[in-house]
Amino acid sequence: MNPLAGNDVSLKEHALPINNNNSLQEAGYDEHKLREEYTERAKAIKDEGLQRIKDGEDEEKVARWANDERNKLKVEYLMKTPEDLRNLIFKYNRKRGKTTKWGTLKYEELKAKGKTDLQIIESAARPQPSAKDVAENIYKELGEESLIVLNKYKMLS
């Protein structure tokens, strides 16, 4: 089941092939560069959303757009993540109660949690700050079973 059905997201084009013996950097995966790109693009969603509201567009419409754009962005960057690490992230998301393995939430789910349209737009620009923070959160949630993959990519050092 594609959580972004109906959207023009081609997941295969974003996948990064690597072999199981590589570090992220050896595989051509520059975590800092990708994290920086991801963060900039997430902030751009918020900035565009706030500008659209300033220009008179309906807040709910903009919030739905911002949520959809952030969800597509999450999937795009997860597909740039090596498969074993991506599968660990999926497990982490399931354990945290996310409704999709991608960690995406639909607009209606956010509203049901009491989020306002403006909070949904603002949250589009708040990814976890670094891959190390992501790794630490995964380790806290999944424990020892996550260490093989996290250490393989030197994410906790």
ChimeraX commands (.cxc) that place a marker at each C-alpha (Angstrom):
marker #1 position 0.00,0.00,0.00 radius 0.5
marker #1 position 1.49,3.32,-1.06 radius 0.5
marker #1 position 0.83,5.99,1.61 radius 0.5
marker #1 position 1.06,8.60,-1.11 radius 0.5
marker #1 position -1.26,7.00,-3.64 radius 0.5
marker #1 position -2.43,9.56,-6.13 radius 0.5
marker #1 position 0.71,11.64,-5.81 radius 0.5
marker #1 position 3.39,11.83,-8.48 radius 0.5
marker #1 position 6.16,10.34,-6.36 radius 0.5
marker #1 position 8.44,7.87,-8.09 radius 0.5
marker #1 position 10.10,6.01,-5.25 radius 0.5
marker #1 position 12.45,3.84,-7.31 radius 0.5
marker #1 position 14.28,6.83,-8.80 radius 0.5
marker #1 position 15.39,7.88,-5.31 radius 0.5
marker #1 position 16.74,4.53,-4.13 radius 0.5
marker #1 position 20.47,4.37,-3.46 radius 0.5
marker #1 position 22.07,1.00,-4.28 radius 0.5
marker #1 position 24.85,-0.06,-1.93 radius 0.5
marker #1 position 26.41,-3.30,-0.85 radius 0.5
marker #1 position 26.28,-4.53,2.72 radius 0.5
marker #1 position 29.94,-3.83,3.49 radius 0.5
marker #1 position 29.91,-0.08,2.88 radius 0.5
marker #1 position 29.67,2.77,5.30 radius 0.5
marker #1 position 27.17,5.42,4.30 radius 0.5
marker #1 position 29.94,7.65,2.97 radius 0.5
marker #1 position 31.57,4.84,0.98 radius 0.5
marker #1 position 28.17,4.16,-0.56 radius 0.5
marker #1 position 27.92,7.72,-1.79 radius 0.5
marker #1 position 25.46,8.57,0.97 radius 0.5
marker #1 position 26.47,11.89,2.46 radius 0.5
marker #1 position 24.27,12.06,5.53 radius 0.5
marker #1 position 25.19,15.67,6.35 radius 0.5
marker #1 position 24.50,16.88,2.82 radius 0.5
marker #1 position 21.22,14.98,2.58 radius 0.5
marker #1 position 20.12,16.10,6.06 radius 0.5
marker #1 position 20.91,19.71,5.12 radius 0.5
marker #1 position 18.96,19.39,1.84 radius 0.5
marker #1 position 16.06,17.74,3.62 radius 0.5
marker #1 position 15.93,20.41,6.31 radius 0.5
marker #1 position 16.10,23.24,3.76 radius 0.5
marker #1 position 13.33,21.71,1.68 radius 0.5
marker #1 position 11.15,21.15,4.76 radius 0.5
marker #1 position 11.62,24.78,5.79 radius 0.5
marker #1 position 10.73,25.87,2.25 radius 0.5
marker #1 position 7.38,24.08,2.59 radius 0.5
marker #1 position 6.61,26.08,5.72 radius 0.5
marker #1 position 7.79,29.34,4.15 radius 0.5
marker #1 position 5.69,28.80,1.04 radius 0.5
marker #1 position 2.69,27.80,3.13 radius 0.5
marker #1 position 2.89,30.90,5.30 radius 0.5
marker #1 position 3.27,33.07,2.19 radius 0.5
marker #1 position 0.21,31.44,0.62 radius 0.5
marker #1 position -1.84,32.28,3.73 radius 0.5
marker #1 position -0.50,35.83,3.70 radius 0.5
marker #1 position -1.64,36.02,0.07 radius 0.5
marker #1 position -5.16,35.06,1.15 radius 0.5
marker #1 position -5.30,31.30,0.59 radius 0.5
marker #1 position -7.44,29.24,2.98 radius 0.5
marker #1 position -5.45,27.90,5.99 radius 0.5
marker #1 position -6.96,24.42,5.79 radius 0.5
marker #1 position -6.12,24.11,2.10 radius 0.5
marker #1 position -2.55,25.23,2.76 radius 0.5
marker #1 position -2.20,22.90,5.77 radius 0.5
marker #1 position -3.36,19.94,3.67 radius 0.5
marker #1 position -0.87,20.92,0.96 radius 0.5
marker #1 position 2.00,21.37,3.47 radius 0.5
marker #1 position 1.27,18.02,5.10 radius 0.5
marker #1 position 1.17,16.26,1.74 radius 0.5
marker #1 position 4.42,17.92,0.60 radius 0.5
marker #1 position 6.23,17.00,3.83 radius 0.5
marker #1 position 5.01,13.41,3.57 radius 0.5
marker #1 position 6.30,13.17,0.00 radius 0.5
marker #1 position 9.60,14.66,1.13 radius 0.5
marker #1 position 9.92,12.05,3.92 radius 0.5
marker #1 position 9.39,9.22,1.46 radius 0.5
marker #1 position 11.81,10.70,-1.08 radius 0.5
marker #1 position 14.60,10.92,1.47 radius 0.5
marker #1 position 13.86,7.55,3.03 radius 0.5
marker #1 position 14.31,6.06,-0.44 radius 0.5
marker #1 position 17.77,7.66,-0.54 radius 0.5
marker #1 position 18.60,5.75,2.64 radius 0.5
marker #1 position 20.28,2.31,2.44 radius 0.5
marker #1 position 17.73,-0.50,2.63 radius 0.5
marker #1 position 18.83,-2.03,5.94 radius 0.5
marker #1 position 18.81,1.36,7.64 radius 0.5
marker #1 position 15.48,2.25,6.01 radius 0.5
marker #1 position 13.98,-1.02,7.34 radius 0.5
marker #1 position 15.23,-0.14,10.83 radius 0.5
marker #1 position 13.54,3.26,10.52 radius 0.5
marker #1 position 10.32,1.52,9.44 radius 0.5
marker #1 position 10.47,-0.70,12.54 radius 0.5
marker #1 position 11.10,2.38,14.69 radius 0.5
marker #1 position 8.08,4.12,13.17 radius 0.5
marker #1 position 5.83,1.09,13.81 radius 0.5
marker #1 position 6.99,0.88,17.42 radius 0.5
marker #1 position 6.16,4.57,17.86 radius 0.5
marker #1 position 2.62,3.90,16.62 radius 0.5
marker #1 position 2.92,5.60,13.24 radius 0.5
marker #1 position 0.14,4.51,10.91 radius 0.5
marker #1 position 2.49,3.98,7.96 radius 0.5
marker #1 position 5.97,2.54,7.86 radius 0.5
marker #1 position 7.12,5.84,6.32 radius 0.5
marker #1 position 6.27,7.70,9.51 radius 0.5
marker #1 position 3.85,9.93,7.68 radius 0.5
marker #1 position 0.62,11.17,9.19 radius 0.5
marker #1 position -2.40,12.27,7.22 radius 0.5
marker #1 position -3.91,15.70,7.71 radius 0.5
marker #1 position -6.96,14.15,9.40 radius 0.5
marker #1 position -4.74,12.28,11.88 radius 0.5
marker #1 position -2.96,15.48,12.84 radius 0.5
marker #1 position -6.28,17.29,13.28 radius 0.5
marker #1 position -7.56,14.40,15.45 radius 0.5
marker #1 position -4.51,14.95,17.68 radius 0.5
marker #1 position -5.66,18.53,18.19 radius 0.5
marker #1 position -3.25,20.23,15.78 radius 0.5
marker #1 position -4.35,23.52,14.24 radius 0.5
marker #1 position -3.84,24.19,10.56 radius 0.5
marker #1 position -1.08,26.66,11.40 radius 0.5
marker #1 position 0.66,24.08,13.64 radius 0.5
marker #1 position 0.53,21.57,10.77 radius 0.5
marker #1 position 2.15,24.08,8.43 radius 0.5
marker #1 position 4.80,25.00,11.02 radius 0.5
marker #1 position 5.57,21.34,11.75 radius 0.5
marker #1 position 6.52,20.75,8.12 radius 0.5
marker #1 position 9.79,22.55,8.91 radius 0.5
marker #1 position 10.74,20.56,12.01 radius 0.5
marker #1 position 12.64,17.41,11.02 radius 0.5
marker #1 position 14.95,15.80,13.57 radius 0.5
marker #1 position 18.13,17.91,13.53 radius 0.5
marker #1 position 20.73,15.30,12.58 radius 0.5
marker #1 position 21.24,11.70,11.58 radius 0.5
marker #1 position 22.94,11.15,14.95 radius 0.5
marker #1 position 19.78,12.36,16.72 radius 0.5
marker #1 position 17.73,9.98,14.59 radius 0.5
marker #1 position 20.11,7.12,15.45 radius 0.5
marker #1 position 20.00,7.92,19.16 radius 0.5
marker #1 position 16.20,7.95,19.11 radius 0.5
marker #1 position 16.12,4.63,17.24 radius 0.5
marker #1 position 18.51,3.12,19.79 radius 0.5
marker #1 position 16.42,4.41,22.72 radius 0.5
marker #1 position 13.29,2.87,21.19 radius 0.5
marker #1 position 14.65,-0.40,19.76 radius 0.5
marker #1 position 17.69,-1.01,21.96 radius 0.5
marker #1 position 20.44,-3.51,21.22 radius 0.5
marker #1 position 18.78,-4.93,18.10 radius 0.5
marker #1 position 19.41,-1.61,16.32 radius 0.5
marker #1 position 23.15,-1.48,17.06 radius 0.5
marker #1 position 24.33,-3.67,14.19 radius 0.5
marker #1 position 22.87,-1.36,11.57 radius 0.5
marker #1 position 23.56,1.90,13.41 radius 0.5
marker #1 position 27.18,0.92,14.01 radius 0.5
marker #1 position 27.57,-0.33,10.44 radius 0.5
marker #1 position 26.94,3.20,9.22 radius 0.5
marker #1 position 28.81,4.82,12.14 radius 0.5
marker #1 position 25.73,6.81,13.07 radius 0.5
marker #1 position 26.29,6.85,16.82 radius 0.5
marker #1 position 29.90,8.02,16.72 radius 0.5
marker link #1:1,2 radius 0.2
marker link #1:2,3 radius 0.2
marker link #1:3,4 radius 0.2
marker link #1:4,5 radius 0.2
marker link #1:5,6 radius 0.2
marker link #1:6,7 radius 0.2
marker link #1:7,8 radius 0.2
marker link #1:8,9 radius 0.2
marker link #1:9,10 radius 0.2
marker link #1:10,11 radius 0.2
marker link #1:11,12 radius 0.2
marker link #1:12,13 radius 0.2
marker link #1:13,14 radius 0.2
marker link #1:14,15 radius 0.2
marker link #1:15,16 radius 0.2
marker link #1:16,17 radius 0.2
marker link #1:17,18 radius 0.2
marker link #1:18,19 radius 0.2
marker link #1:19,20 radius 0.2
marker link #1:20,21 radius 0.2
marker link #1:21,22 radius 0.2
marker link #1:22,23 radius 0.2
marker link #1:23,24 radius 0.2
marker link #1:24,25 radius 0.2
marker link #1:25,26 radius 0.2
marker link #1:26,27 radius 0.2
marker link #1:27,28 radius 0.2
marker link #1:28,29 radius 0.2
marker link #1:29,30 radius 0.2
marker link #1:30,31 radius 0.2
marker link #1:31,32 radius 0.2
marker link #1:32,33 radius 0.2
marker link #1:33,34 radius 0.2
marker link #1:34,35 radius 0.2
marker link #1:35,36 radius 0.2
marker link #1:36,37 radius 0.2
marker link #1:37,38 radius 0.2
marker link #1:38,39 radius 0.2
marker link #1:39,40 radius 0.2
marker link #1:40,41 radius 0.2
marker link #1:41,42 radius 0.2
marker link #1:42,43 radius 0.2
marker link #1:43,44 radius 0.2
marker link #1:44,45 radius 0.2
marker link #1:45,46 radius 0.2
marker link #1:46,47 radius 0.2
marker link #1:47,48 radius 0.2
marker link #1:48,49 radius 0.2
marker link #1:49,50 radius 0.2
marker link #1:50,51 radius 0.2
marker link #1:51,52 radius 0.2
marker link #1:52,53 radius 0.2
marker link #1:53,54 radius 0.2
marker link #1:54,55 radius 0.2
marker link #1:55,56 radius 0.2
marker link #1:56,57 radius 0.2
marker link #1:57,58 radius 0.2
marker link #1:58,59 radius 0.2
marker link #1:59,60 radius 0.2
marker link #1:60,61 radius 0.2
marker link #1:61,62 radius 0.2
marker link #1:62,63 radius 0.2
marker link #1:63,64 radius 0.2
marker link #1:64,65 radius 0.2
marker link #1:65,66 radius 0.2
marker link #1:66,67 radius 0.2
marker link #1:67,68 radius 0.2
marker link #1:68,69 radius 0.2
marker link #1:69,70 radius 0.2
marker link #1:70,71 radius 0.2
marker link #1:71,72 radius 0.2
marker link #1:72,73 radius 0.2
marker link #1:73,74 radius 0.2
marker link #1:74,75 radius 0.2
marker link #1:75,76 radius 0.2
marker link #1:76,77 radius 0.2
marker link #1:77,78 radius 0.2
marker link #1:78,79 radius 0.2
marker link #1:79,80 radius 0.2
marker link #1:80,81 radius 0.2
marker link #1:81,82 radius 0.2
marker link #1:82,83 radius 0.2
marker link #1:83,84 radius 0.2
marker link #1:84,85 radius 0.2
marker link #1:85,86 radius 0.2
marker link #1:86,87 radius 0.2
marker link #1:87,88 radius 0.2
marker link #1:88,89 radius 0.2
marker link #1:89,90 radius 0.2
marker link #1:90,91 radius 0.2
marker link #1:91,92 radius 0.2
marker link #1:92,93 radius 0.2
marker link #1:93,94 radius 0.2
marker link #1:94,95 radius 0.2
marker link #1:95,96 radius 0.2
marker link #1:96,97 radius 0.2
marker link #1:97,98 radius 0.2
marker link #1:98,99 radius 0.2
marker link #1:99,100 radius 0.2
marker link #1:100,101 radius 0.2
marker link #1:101,102 radius 0.2
marker link #1:102,103 radius 0.2
marker link #1:103,104 radius 0.2
marker link #1:104,105 radius 0.2
marker link #1:105,106 radius 0.2
marker link #1:106,107 radius 0.2
marker link #1:107,108 radius 0.2
marker link #1:108,109 radius 0.2
marker link #1:109,110 radius 0.2
marker link #1:110,111 radius 0.2
marker link #1:111,112 radius 0.2
marker link #1:112,113 radius 0.2
marker link #1:113,114 radius 0.2
marker link #1:114,115 radius 0.2
marker link #1:115,116 radius 0.2
marker link #1:116,117 radius 0.2
marker link #1:117,118 radius 0.2
marker link #1:118,119 radius 0.2
marker link #1:119,120 radius 0.2
marker link #1:120,121 radius 0.2
marker link #1:121,122 radius 0.2
marker link #1:122,123 radius 0.2
marker link #1:123,124 radius 0.2
marker link #1:124,125 radius 0.2
marker link #1:125,126 radius 0.2
marker link #1:126,127 radius 0.2
marker link #1:127,128 radius 0.2
marker link #1:128,129 radius 0.2
marker link #1:129,130 radius 0.2
marker link #1:130,131 radius 0.2
marker link #1:131,132 radius 0.2
marker link #1:132,133 radius 0.2
marker link #1:133,134 radius 0.2
marker link #1:134,135 radius 0.2
marker link #1:135,136 radius 0.2
marker link #1:136,137 radius 0.2
marker link #1:137,138 radius 0.2
marker link #1:138,139 radius 0.2
marker link #1:139,140 radius 0.2
marker link #1:140,141 radius 0.2
marker link #1:141,142 radius 0.2
marker link #1:142,143 radius 0.2
marker link #1:143,144 radius 0.2
marker link #1:144,145 radius 0.2
marker link #1:145,146 radius 0.2
marker link #1:146,147 radius 0.2
marker link #1:147,148 radius 0.2
marker link #1:148,149 radius 0.2
marker link #1:149,150 radius 0.2
marker link #1:150,151 radius 0.2
marker link #1:151,152 radius 0.2
marker link #1:152,153 radius 0.2
marker link #1:153,154 radius 0.2
marker link #1:154,155 radius 0.2
marker link #1:155,156 radius 0.2
marker link #1:156,157 radius 0.2
view
